[in-house]
Amino acid sequence: MRRSFASLLILPFLLSTAFTSAAADESSDGLPANLGTRQTGVDWHSFLGPTGDGKSPEKGILTKWRNLSPETPGLKLVWSRPLGIGYDPPTISRGRLFQFDRFGDKARLYALNSETGELLWKYEYDTDYEDLYGYNNGPRCSPIVDGNRVYTYGVEGRLTCVSADKGQEIWQVNTFKDFGVIQNFFGVGSAPVVEGDLLLVMVGGSPPESQRVAPGQLDRVEGNGSGIVAFDKRTGKVRYKITDELASYASMKTATIGGRRWGFAFCRGGLVGFEPATGKVDFHYPWRDASLESVNASVPVVHDKQVFISETYGIGSSLLEVAPGTHKVLWKDDENKRAKAMQTHWNTPVYHAGYLYGCSGRHMSNADLRCIDWKTGKVQWKVPDLTRTSLTYIDGHFLCLAEDGMLTLFKADPEAYLEVASLALIPKPAGPRRIGEGSTAAEVDRDPFWAAPIVSHGLLYVRGGGKLFCYELIPQK
């Protein structure tokens, strides 16, 4: 494998598969003290932000990043610190930053003061995960914060819940053991979501006969009805499980459409639309390239009553219109044509004002940043040679992070790519700024800048090059 990222029944359980710690108590429903001092902005409590779509509501960003004069001070580095290994960005709630990494044979969730980087507590468990294809052995999923609970989903399938204020274990579940999960190409990589009293998790377990299949032969692996599992968020008990789908790397997505709550899981074989409170399945839309080693990794994008999905291994993108019990295809890429509207890899595109912005392409050398029309898929513009990038929308602009550590700011404009500012987060190797596949710096090879930037209370956080960087993007008044 080339290096790349790469009928449905409700089956409620009566018995819990979770182990509940003595640390579990009613205090987990309360809010911990707020350690933050910055007076404006919002928390970034889950993957892709407060609304789960890669968009920040904050205003007043700096657009001049270079130290040209005292009047244009550029971005101030507030703090930085070394990280363990992993690919997940942090999450932030009530002045605490939660980071999930691996250190040696330990998976570690730890809390930092989000404004200073000071360590507050750490929680660890043993892990022996080894990647099948040579990627690092650390976590892929961001922590999820809900009140005084923090949830992690480890690369080896360990699902945990700990208290946000003290880091005490509340409950844990070994999903690989309890549901018979066969190790996926790169382990677990789909972040859960909190929905009411439930924690929705893409598990993708298999029956005993599939346990004899050799690692990596996922096309010979069958599902056992645990593609999506809903856990009680307070106890870890299983509420229901649905679909024979296997897990993918696309994180779970929930949304309100037509006054009804929806869940969307872009699993290995396609998109599952369901009602999250009950587990009732509305539809299954097959969408995966035929090659064994293809994976779905981009989170579905929801606007109005429409859902966009995309992959990078061949078939590209599709836009659906959904309604209870059904779906309709509005457009999809032609599998017989080489040109596609968009082929997202691990990154999730961002919808804004009728257009979709994202990185299209499987490799560093062929990826481009582009803008497409949401309704038709028509490409408005594209920019090559940026390497593979991830986006976050804020204040009429996009923060664009390239995997080599180049951070740029460009305007959200469907007419043209208008770059406003740029900042190299790590030293560049000799040669031109834009680099092709295989020519990244040693720091990038070890820990590339694959996680999208996050902004919380005016502070910008970026992971890559073995570090977590915190910059002031919105100055305090």
DOTORKE-386562 format. One line per 10 residues: for each residue x, y, z of C-alpha. Coordinates in Angstrom, 3 decimals, always signed. Layout:
% residues N
X,Y,Z ~ ...
//
This chain:
% residues 477
+0.000,+0.000,+0.000 ~ +1.315,+3.426,-0.909 ~ +1.540,+5.762,+2.012 ~ -1.797,+7.498,+2.165 ~ -4.456,+8.154,+4.687 ~ -6.262,+6.669,+4.098 ~ -31.018,-4.932,+6.085 ~ -30.185,-2.847,+9.301 ~ -31.493,-3.888,+12.737 ~ -31.655,-2.162,+16.109
-30.220,-4.481,+18.748 ~ -30.529,-2.975,+22.222 ~ -28.397,-4.473,+24.959 ~ -29.758,-5.188,+28.422 ~ -26.363,-5.688,+30.003 ~ -23.517,-3.235,+30.109 ~ -20.152,-3.965,+28.534 ~ -18.621,-1.092,+30.475 ~ -16.516,-1.085,+33.579 ~ -17.549,+1.773,+35.884
-14.941,+3.200,+38.221 ~ -15.534,+4.221,+41.829 ~ -14.761,+7.729,+40.643 ~ -18.164,+7.909,+38.940 ~ -20.561,+10.090,+40.897 ~ -23.174,+12.766,+40.404 ~ -20.523,+15.478,+40.231 ~ -19.766,+14.428,+36.674 ~ -22.983,+16.214,+35.633 ~ -21.872,+19.562,+37.058
-19.582,+22.096,+35.439 ~ -16.006,+22.452,+36.654 ~ -14.700,+25.858,+37.642 ~ -13.866,+28.104,+34.704 ~ -10.106,+28.703,+34.628 ~ -10.212,+31.061,+31.634 ~ -9.591,+34.778,+31.937 ~ -10.228,+35.875,+28.335 ~ -13.618,+37.535,+28.222 ~ -14.741,+36.906,+24.639
-14.998,+33.899,+22.358 ~ -16.272,+30.339,+22.667 ~ -15.053,+26.926,+23.790 ~ -13.927,+24.352,+21.200 ~ -15.261,+21.306,+23.033 ~ -15.321,+18.716,+20.242 ~ -13.742,+17.801,+16.915 ~ -14.340,+20.508,+14.272 ~ -15.500,+23.002,+16.833 ~ -18.623,+24.203,+18.628
-20.910,+23.451,+15.656 ~ -18.991,+20.439,+14.324 ~ -18.384,+21.971,+10.902 ~ -14.931,+23.561,+11.086 ~ -16.321,+27.084,+11.569 ~ -15.604,+29.549,+14.371 ~ -18.060,+32.345,+15.278 ~ -15.324,+34.561,+16.698 ~ -14.560,+38.013,+15.236 ~ -11.748,+40.539,+15.183
-8.837,+38.425,+13.890 ~ -5.445,+39.877,+13.082 ~ -4.785,+39.830,+9.338 ~ -1.244,+41.223,+9.386 ~ +1.061,+38.530,+10.686 ~ +4.550,+39.843,+9.948 ~ +6.536,+42.042,+12.326 ~ +6.726,+45.010,+9.982 ~ +6.403,+47.730,+12.611 ~ +5.143,+48.279,+16.169
+1.753,+49.154,+14.652 ~ +1.520,+45.741,+12.901 ~ +2.902,+43.367,+15.532 ~ +2.016,+40.091,+13.785 ~ +0.956,+36.952,+15.606 ~ +2.196,+36.618,+19.161 ~ +3.331,+33.154,+20.234 ~ +1.698,+32.785,+23.660 ~ +3.163,+29.368,+24.473 ~ +4.250,+26.080,+22.948
+5.137,+22.679,+24.331 ~ +6.352,+19.286,+23.086 ~ +3.739,+16.574,+22.516 ~ +3.689,+12.808,+22.524 ~ +2.857,+10.967,+19.319 ~ -0.553,+11.083,+17.673 ~ -2.489,+12.990,+15.046 ~ -5.413,+14.500,+16.972 ~ -5.907,+18.207,+17.686 ~ -6.847,+19.288,+21.227
-10.216,+20.424,+22.525 ~ -10.905,+23.294,+24.927 ~ -13.515,+23.888,+27.607 ~ -13.683,+26.323,+30.523 ~ -10.039,+27.303,+30.438 ~ -8.762,+23.738,+30.064 ~ -7.100,+22.288,+26.999 ~ -7.399,+18.506,+26.651 ~ -4.738,+16.668,+24.647 ~ -4.618,+12.925,+23.900
-1.213,+11.458,+22.963 ~ +0.946,+8.409,+23.385 ~ +4.113,+8.332,+25.479 ~ +5.985,+5.025,+25.273 ~ +3.497,+2.244,+26.024 ~ +0.984,+4.624,+27.643 ~ -1.962,+6.444,+26.095 ~ -2.228,+9.724,+27.970 ~ -5.090,+12.191,+28.240 ~ -3.865,+15.348,+29.927
-5.305,+18.742,+30.760 ~ -3.419,+22.011,+30.367 ~ -4.359,+25.535,+31.261 ~ -5.463,+26.713,+27.804 ~ -3.986,+30.188,+28.260 ~ -0.597,+29.258,+29.743 ~ +0.090,+25.626,+28.777 ~ +0.551,+24.666,+32.447 ~ -0.086,+20.975,+33.168 ~ -3.132,+20.426,+35.405
-3.482,+16.613,+35.460 ~ -2.919,+13.476,+33.421 ~ -4.706,+10.126,+33.016 ~ -3.005,+7.090,+31.439 ~ -3.661,+3.512,+30.395 ~ -1.507,+0.803,+28.799 ~ -1.554,+0.425,+25.022 ~ +0.269,-1.994,+22.719 ~ -1.140,-0.815,+19.363 ~ +1.151,-1.214,+16.346
+0.186,+0.347,+13.040 ~ -0.038,-2.024,+10.084 ~ +1.349,+0.486,+7.599 ~ +4.061,+2.333,+9.479 ~ +2.187,+5.404,+10.703 ~ +2.728,+6.439,+14.292 ~ +1.051,+4.449,+17.067 ~ -0.648,+7.349,+18.827 ~ -4.302,+8.432,+19.004 ~ -6.160,+9.762,+15.990
-9.338,+11.075,+17.714 ~ -9.713,+14.366,+19.595 ~ -11.075,+14.297,+23.156 ~ -14.788,+15.182,+23.427 ~ -15.887,+17.388,+26.352 ~ -19.405,+17.327,+27.821 ~ -19.859,+19.203,+31.087 ~ -17.454,+17.645,+33.587 ~ -16.803,+14.591,+31.412 ~ -14.093,+14.054,+28.813
-14.303,+11.126,+26.388 ~ -11.418,+9.594,+24.464 ~ -11.403,+6.891,+21.785 ~ -7.971,+5.335,+21.515 ~ -6.338,+3.957,+18.399 ~ -6.534,+0.474,+19.973 ~ -10.299,+0.819,+20.567 ~ -10.334,+1.835,+24.237 ~ -13.273,+4.163,+24.957 ~ -12.890,+6.085,+28.210
-14.722,+8.709,+30.236 ~ -12.893,+10.755,+32.869 ~ -13.757,+13.832,+34.915 ~ -12.688,+17.117,+33.367 ~ -11.687,+18.766,+36.648 ~ -9.492,+16.010,+38.105 ~ -8.885,+13.405,+35.398 ~ -10.468,+10.583,+37.406 ~ -11.782,+7.598,+35.463 ~ -15.584,+7.330,+35.405
-15.946,+4.359,+33.031 ~ -14.155,+2.586,+30.209 ~ -15.006,+0.090,+27.438 ~ -12.678,-2.083,+25.367 ~ -14.571,-1.974,+22.061 ~ -12.192,-4.350,+20.267 ~ -12.789,-7.055,+22.873 ~ -16.489,-6.437,+23.486 ~ -17.563,-6.156,+19.841 ~ -14.951,-8.243,+18.015
-13.339,-5.395,+16.083 ~ -10.756,-6.378,+13.456 ~ -7.956,-3.812,+13.344 ~ -8.507,-1.367,+10.524 ~ -5.620,-0.174,+8.367 ~ -4.643,+2.649,+10.728 ~ -6.517,+1.670,+13.892 ~ -9.428,+3.700,+15.255 ~ -9.893,+7.154,+13.766 ~ -13.560,+8.211,+13.963
-14.237,+10.665,+16.797 ~ -17.498,+10.058,+18.734 ~ -20.193,+12.687,+19.304 ~ -22.382,+13.454,+22.320 ~ -26.102,+13.495,+21.489 ~ -28.394,+14.155,+24.442 ~ -27.763,+11.375,+26.975 ~ -25.901,+9.274,+24.403 ~ -22.345,+8.957,+23.175 ~ -22.484,+7.843,+19.522
-19.469,+5.807,+18.451 ~ -18.479,+4.191,+15.149 ~ -17.287,+0.757,+16.315 ~ -17.634,-1.711,+13.414 ~ -17.312,-5.078,+15.129 ~ -17.284,-8.519,+13.492 ~ -18.458,-12.095,+14.270 ~ -16.056,-14.807,+15.526 ~ -15.487,-16.285,+12.047 ~ -13.994,-12.996,+10.871
-11.368,-13.127,+13.623 ~ -9.419,-15.630,+11.496 ~ -8.926,-13.169,+8.621 ~ -5.368,-11.919,+8.157 ~ -4.675,-8.282,+9.147 ~ -5.447,-5.804,+6.398 ~ -7.853,-8.049,+4.481 ~ -10.909,-5.990,+5.320 ~ -12.844,-7.053,+2.235 ~ -13.071,-10.528,+3.791
-14.351,-9.167,+7.118 ~ -18.084,-9.072,+7.881 ~ -20.008,-6.903,+10.319 ~ -21.987,-8.069,+13.352 ~ -24.502,-5.231,+13.713 ~ -22.244,-2.943,+15.766 ~ -21.233,-0.502,+13.057 ~ -22.632,+2.324,+15.195 ~ -23.047,+1.907,+18.952 ~ -24.878,+4.308,+21.244
-23.576,+4.304,+24.812 ~ -25.122,+5.938,+27.854 ~ -22.751,+8.856,+28.256 ~ -22.822,+8.679,+32.072 ~ -22.336,+4.927,+32.579 ~ -20.947,+3.463,+29.360 ~ -23.856,+1.008,+29.079 ~ -24.934,+0.128,+25.546 ~ -28.309,+1.620,+24.587 ~ -28.463,+0.275,+21.030
-26.323,-0.816,+18.109 ~ -27.074,-0.694,+14.389 ~ -25.707,-1.599,+10.933 ~ -23.282,-4.279,+9.724 ~ -20.946,-1.598,+8.398 ~ -17.269,-1.594,+9.353 ~ -15.676,+1.529,+10.785 ~ -14.023,+4.252,+8.742 ~ -11.935,+7.316,+9.639 ~ -14.738,+9.838,+9.147
-15.898,+11.161,+12.500 ~ -19.564,+10.990,+13.478 ~ -21.855,+13.905,+12.583 ~ -25.207,+15.029,+14.035 ~ -27.496,+17.801,+12.806 ~ -31.051,+19.159,+12.936 ~ -32.911,+18.943,+9.615 ~ -36.566,+19.917,+9.289 ~ -36.975,+20.006,+13.052 ~ -35.671,+16.445,+13.495
-32.304,+15.304,+14.798 ~ -30.198,+13.239,+12.437 ~ -27.050,+11.159,+12.772 ~ -24.700,+10.596,+9.846 ~ -21.967,+7.971,+9.814 ~ -19.751,+7.831,+6.732 ~ -18.677,+4.228,+7.344 ~ -16.273,+2.053,+5.363 ~ -18.941,+1.110,+2.807 ~ -20.986,+4.296,+2.652
-23.208,+6.793,+4.420 ~ -25.714,+5.688,+7.066 ~ -28.462,+8.175,+7.987 ~ -30.312,+7.456,+11.231 ~ -32.295,+8.918,+14.103 ~ -29.789,+9.223,+16.966 ~ -32.285,+9.050,+19.865 ~ -33.721,+5.676,+18.777 ~ -31.235,+4.172,+16.353 ~ -33.860,+3.902,+13.612
-32.046,+3.736,+10.260 ~ -33.375,+6.022,+7.526 ~ -31.097,+4.958,+4.671 ~ -27.780,+3.474,+3.592 ~ -26.016,+5.051,+0.607 ~ -23.096,+2.951,-0.719 ~ -20.050,+5.133,-1.417 ~ -16.536,+3.658,-1.450 ~ -13.909,+3.124,-4.086 ~ -13.599,-0.542,-5.109
-9.921,-0.868,-4.172 ~ -9.207,-2.847,-0.998 ~ -7.072,-0.126,+0.525 ~ -9.513,+2.755,+0.053 ~ -10.855,+4.471,+3.175 ~ -13.499,+7.104,+3.907 ~ -12.070,+9.746,+6.237 ~ -13.846,+13.062,+5.601 ~ -16.744,+14.074,+7.875 ~ -20.113,+14.580,+6.087
-20.954,+18.249,+5.525 ~ -24.578,+19.199,+6.238 ~ -26.400,+22.286,+4.983 ~ -30.156,+22.761,+5.076 ~ -31.519,+19.270,+4.215 ~ -28.520,+18.277,+2.120 ~ -25.470,+16.149,+2.959 ~ -22.136,+16.141,+1.102 ~ -19.671,+13.258,+1.249 ~ -16.286,+12.843,-0.411
-13.306,+10.477,-0.633 ~ -9.973,+10.623,-2.432 ~ -9.306,+7.110,-3.780 ~ -11.348,+7.290,-6.982 ~ -15.087,+7.927,-6.937 ~ -14.957,+11.427,-5.444 ~ -18.003,+13.263,-4.111 ~ -21.788,+13.157,-3.914 ~ -24.526,+15.480,-2.639 ~ -27.718,+14.004,-1.166
-31.040,+15.434,-0.083 ~ -32.413,+13.593,+2.936 ~ -35.839,+13.107,+4.502 ~ -37.087,+10.676,+7.161 ~ -36.813,+7.183,+5.719 ~ -35.295,+8.180,+2.398 ~ -32.666,+10.092,+0.411 ~ -32.232,+11.493,-3.094 ~ -29.006,+11.977,-5.058 ~ -28.709,+15.592,-6.256
-25.374,+15.102,-7.977 ~ -22.358,+12.835,-7.872 ~ -19.005,+12.597,-9.583 ~ -18.921,+10.473,-12.718 ~ -16.931,+7.340,-11.926 ~ -15.876,+7.087,-15.590 ~ -14.323,+10.554,-15.706 ~ -10.959,+11.393,-14.258 ~ -11.914,+14.921,-13.245 ~ -13.910,+15.075,-10.010
-15.575,+17.960,-8.199 ~ -13.639,+17.246,-5.015 ~ -11.696,+14.314,-3.574 ~ -11.049,+14.937,+0.112 ~ -8.514,+12.855,+2.022 ~ -8.407,+13.167,+5.835 ~ -9.506,+16.796,+5.751 ~ -13.140,+17.917,+5.970 ~ -14.281,+20.689,+3.587 ~ -16.119,+23.723,+4.925
-19.400,+25.132,+3.617 ~ -19.808,+28.890,+3.427 ~ -22.449,+31.000,+1.650 ~ -23.334,+28.526,-1.093 ~ -19.830,+27.201,-1.741 ~ -17.603,+24.464,-0.414 ~ -13.899,+25.015,+0.269 ~ -11.465,+22.154,+0.753 ~ -8.357,+20.260,-0.246 ~ -8.743,+17.770,-3.106
-6.124,+15.089,-3.776 ~ -4.541,+11.967,-2.363 ~ -0.855,+12.880,-2.368 ~ +1.258,+15.914,-1.559 ~ +2.241,+16.255,-5.195 ~ -1.265,+16.243,-6.707 ~ -3.389,+17.913,-4.039 ~ -4.903,+21.328,-4.588 ~ -6.985,+23.775,-2.606 ~ -10.299,+24.480,-4.327
-13.704,+26.083,-4.105 ~ -16.741,+24.399,-5.661 ~ -20.391,+25.345,-6.095 ~ -22.442,+23.461,-3.497 ~ -25.479,+22.926,-5.721 ~ -23.656,+21.676,-8.826 ~ -20.125,+20.630,-7.866 ~ -18.670,+23.021,-10.450 ~ -15.099,+24.031,-9.625 ~ -14.878,+27.797,-9.080
-11.110,+27.982,-8.590 ~ -8.207,+25.827,-7.480 ~ -4.652,+26.419,-6.293 ~ -2.005,+23.704,-6.794 ~ +1.282,+23.032,-5.006 ~ +0.188,+23.859,-1.472 ~ +0.620,+20.215,-0.385 ~ -2.367,+18.670,+1.433 ~ -4.149,+21.197,+3.600 ~ -6.845,+21.537,+6.288
-9.206,+24.485,+6.732 ~ -10.939,+26.398,+9.513 ~ -13.330,+29.269,+8.757 ~ -13.293,+32.407,+10.896 ~ -14.359,+36.034,+10.462 ~ -14.744,+36.036,+6.662 ~ -11.468,+34.152,+6.141 ~ -10.037,+30.655,+6.122 ~ -7.065,+29.475,+8.142 ~ -5.293,+27.054,+5.809
-2.720,+24.706,+7.326 ~ -0.437,+22.779,+4.988 ~ +1.091,+19.521,+6.139 ~ +4.577,+21.019,+5.900 ~ +3.732,+23.630,+8.567 ~ +2.875,+26.612,+6.371 ~ -0.129,+28.473,+7.798 ~ -1.923,+30.894,+5.468 ~ -4.950,+33.148,+5.775 ~ -7.139,+33.716,+2.715
-10.465,+35.406,+2.118 ~ -13.671,+33.373,+1.821 ~ -14.315,+34.403,-1.779 ~ -15.767,+32.098,-4.452 ~ -14.409,+34.313,-7.233 ~ -10.694,+33.914,-6.519 ~ -8.061,+32.737,-4.060 ~ -6.952,+35.862,-2.186 ~ -4.128,+35.182,+0.265 ~ -3.888,+37.713,+3.076
-1.094,+36.470,+5.356 ~ +1.211,+33.509,+5.954 ~ +3.406,+32.094,+8.683 ~ +5.920,+29.225,+8.639 ~ +5.446,+27.297,+11.891 ~ +8.691,+25.335,+11.596 ~ +11.932,+26.065,+9.715 ~ +11.718,+25.207,+6.044 ~ +14.279,+23.006,+4.285 ~ +16.422,+24.615,+1.599
+14.603,+25.191,-1.673 ~ +11.268,+26.611,-2.748 ~ +8.415,+27.101,-0.294 ~ +6.031,+24.760,-2.156 ~ +7.304,+21.217,-1.934 ~ +6.461,+17.908,-3.563 ~ +5.944,+14.465,-2.115 ~ +8.843,+13.053,-0.141 ~ +10.634,+16.368,+0.484 ~ +9.263,+17.435,+3.834
+11.467,+18.308,+6.770 ~ +12.304,+15.640,+9.336 ~ +9.882,+17.179,+11.820 ~ +7.005,+16.836,+9.360 ~ +7.819,+13.213,+8.580 ~ +7.635,+12.478,+12.291 ~ +4.543,+14.555,+13.029 ~ +3.012,+16.326,+10.014 ~ +0.594,+19.218,+10.358 ~ -2.497,+17.167,+9.509
-4.946,+18.497,+12.125 ~ -6.993,+21.568,+11.222 ~ -6.306,+24.724,+13.275 ~ -8.653,+25.520,+16.164 ~ -9.570,+28.889,+17.678 ~ -10.977,+29.368,+21.161 ~ -11.348,+32.671,+23.030 ~ -9.106,+34.405,+20.528 ~ -6.241,+31.912,+20.807 ~ -5.128,+29.862,+17.808
-3.861,+26.317,+18.448 ~ -1.920,+24.277,+15.893 ~ -0.477,+20.780,+16.187 ~ +2.513,+19.531,+14.205 ~ +6.259,+19.077,+14.156 ~ +6.103,+17.378,+17.548 ~ +4.671,+20.472,+19.249 ~ +1.480,+22.282,+20.127 ~ +1.612,+26.005,+19.290 ~ -0.644,+28.653,+20.828
-0.835,+32.079,+19.100 ~ -2.969,+35.112,+19.860 ~ -5.177,+35.547,+16.788 ~ -7.660,+37.971,+18.371 ~ -6.097,+40.500,+20.788 ~ -7.809,+41.218,+24.074 ~ -9.304,+44.692,+24.258
//
